[in-house]
Amino acid sequence: MENFDIEYIKEISRTDVRKCMKCGKCSGRCPAFNDMDIKPHQFVTLLGQGKFDVLLKSKAIFSCLSCMACVERCPRGVAPANVIEAVRDTVERMQNGNAIKAEDIPPIVDDLIPQQLLVSAYRKYRK
Amino acid sequence: MQRIGVFICHCGTNIAATVNVEKVTEALRKEPCVVFADNYQYMCSENGQQLIKNKIKEYNLTGIVVCACSPRMHEGTFRKTAEAAGLNPYMVEIANIREQCSWIHKDIDEATEKAVILGRTAIAKLTLNTPLTAGETGVTKRALVIGGGIAGIQCALDIADAGYEVDIVEKRPTIGGRMSQLDKTFPTLDCSACILTPKMVDCAQSEKIKLFTYSEVEEVKGFVGNFKVKIKKKARYVDETKCTGCGVCMANCPSKKGLNAFNMNLNTRPAIYIPFAQAIPNVAVIDPEQCIKLKTGKCGLCQMKCGVGAIDYTQKDEYVDREYGAIVVATGFKPIDLTNFNEYGYADNKDVITSLELERLMNAAGPTKGVLLRPSDNEHPKVITFIQCVGSRDVSGCGKPYCSKICCMYTAKHAMLIREKYPDTEVHVFYIDVRTPGKNYDEFYRRAVEQYGVDYIKGMVGKVYNENGKLMVQGSNLLDNTQVVIPSDLVVLATAIEPDPSVRDIASKLTISIDTNNFLTEAHAKLKPVECATAGVFLAGVCQGPKDVPETVSQASAAASKVIGLLAKDKLKGNPCVAHSDEMMCTGCSQCARVCPYGAITYEDKTFGRGANATVRRVAVVNPAVCQGCGACTVTCPSGAMDLHGFSSSQILKEIDFICKK
């Protein structure tokens, strides 16, 4: 069983939040901004601050569209969508482990589709 | 057999607290060739140096080893000391027992042992030293300044003021550079042209300054004090000596659709043109890509109308050979290309402009005669939104990782000027950080906020899109944690700056190193900010790093003072520790010339033997005045022909032997 803590989120998000220069371009671009209780830039800040519980309680992890605009536009190479996805994964895994198995993913997937988009889509739209 | 003296310095407690200097003295005294060894509290002091001088004479020493601090610190000092006592200065070796020993060790026994090893290694090297004499070369008393912007102008004026000749080579038809395109300058808001053009005129009128405009540096040969430069004067198709700058040709030219680069392509100019009213020289130039006569052979209107017969369609590029003692690079900057930033809609919306374009739109000599009208429909913009850090501080690969340094101040300037001139205009500024260090700079920015009511929004813009003729600027307001959308009439992008692309070519011609952002690298980030690793080449302005006008002027004057210091010398003393090739061993393979960063190695065909046995071979020759003694050639040479005076392979091997000896 995994040890779910702030380090776990940091590890699976694969992004270095220390690179963030707090410009807010991610939130400036986000199309789902108004539906989010915690904004994209705040996910990055909260992860840096180690606020594990605050992150887990976020409703915004289910509003993020995984459109990756924040990742695309970030001037510092930080990936806010990856952080949001990592929090979402952690919440899911703490409840019932991975909801989808790797072998369930169709064998032929377009290389250009961000893997994260696929994974998050499966999570959000499964019944 | 050499007679070597060893002098061990305590450096107060710097060395003596960690190294047992008495033990070191005893140990080194027993080394071969050593006839004297002693230690002293401060060897570099007046008394310490006197001790060295006395012992050199008393013991008739042929060489000395000083066990002290880094040779970077006092090698020069002790060489002078030795020279004063009649010893060749290159018979001095330094064993660095401070930085490389006492400072990095805690255990006295260990440090003492290491100090002994370092000392005996230096002694071993010294046994192979030979007296060296530095060669001397003359100095051409003239400087070259590449780039005629404010950096080049200031530098040239200062050099000329000291009484030396100086040439400015400028690739554009006029000097003045980027500063001539600016409307006002911060933090005093004086008109840029009003403070720049008198300096341009001074350049033109100075007897010491020669201007090569519409010209480029074609080739650079030689070395410090003796550069030989080929300058390409591009064909103007106008005789500079005849043209009076009256402008009749411009008025009559039928080909009027050329983009006006001086006005950032915001309007057009005729094929024959003078870039702007105060251009220096005030001489027309024909754009050969646009001129009907040059393209089709038919037209010739300007030639017919010119009252002084200055138009010459047959003019060709000319080459001029000039000699210089020193070269200053001042090639300046340009705003970056915005193709990577489609989120701001620069390519799709005429009313999304760069800050430099705004300068031209606000300038009385610009396309709108100084009335702020937006490019799409020539209406007054009522809501103007500025976006800072466009392409700056960007490590994603789209922009530049550095801060462009000038944008915060010029954006505050623009915002302030617009609110002053058009008080009914609403001005917003999206910023990440406002960086305004500098005399009266932060006060200036605060004035924009407090006195002129400019709305500064902490956050970055995510996208700009067009909706019903309005530019919708969507961005973060991080302080109240909202996403804002500002319907604007004009969007101004504080675009990052980068070195002018010509800098790469200049850098390779002058063998100056260039960093990952294409800025030229100074010799030392703090203590040699205007010098280059290449002797005799100096830097001024943005080619070295982002800077504003006051900083550029300071740096230009600093570079000028370095040039003057060089040109004031009649002879330059070289460094004798340079490479030399043994022509009997050289195979002429060219590998050394390929690795030489200074272009010091050439090849010549030499005849060996006499009569029937004579053979001609191609051998390497090192120019000692150009060689900096880096040693790259000596380690590359496959036949072992290349060696370095003062650091020969045999000396280095002997040092290694003595370091490894138990």
Interface residues (C-beta under 8 A of the other chain):
Chain A: K19 M21 K22 C23 G24 K25 C26 S27 G28 R29 C30 F33 N34 K39 H41 Q42 A69 R73 C74 P75 R76 G77
Chain B: E343 C389 R393 D394 V395 S396 C398 G399 I432 D433 K458 G459 M460 V461 G462 K463 Q474 G475 S476 N477 L478 N481 Q483
